Amino acid sequence: PYDRTTTNTNISPLLPSPVATSRHIEDITYPQGIKSPKGELNVNTQEGKSLYDRELLSQFMNVYKENTDNPPPLDVVGLEPSD
């Protein structure tokens, strides 16, 4: 149970969200051997939304292996269900 009489004076103040303090990067230089996203995929997308092709995402398969228990619906990430 939570003890309301205990206080912690070492709690740091809340920092602003990284999303709230982020900025748009105009020009990204990718390391040699890393393919960049296809710009034509995002010509008509909503601001703040991006589409990525399979080839770009497959570059990171061996880096990111964590699964989520609640993945977003496919249409949220720009995909359509297939048979």
C-alpha positions, 0 to 999 in steps of 0.5 A: 500500500501507498504510504502518504506520510513518506515524501521524496524530495529528490523528485525532479520537475516534469520535463516537456515532452520530446514531441512538444519540443521537437522541430521539423528537420529539413534535410537529413543525411543518412549514413552510407549504406542506409537507404532514405525514405521515398519522398514521393510516398508523402506528397499528399499525406497529412502534415505530421504523417509519413509513409515508409516503404518496405525496403526502408523499414526492412533495414531496421529489422535486426535492430528493433525486435520489440513487439507491442501487445496493442499494435495500432490499426493498419490504417493508422500506420498507412497500411491496408489489410491484405488477404 
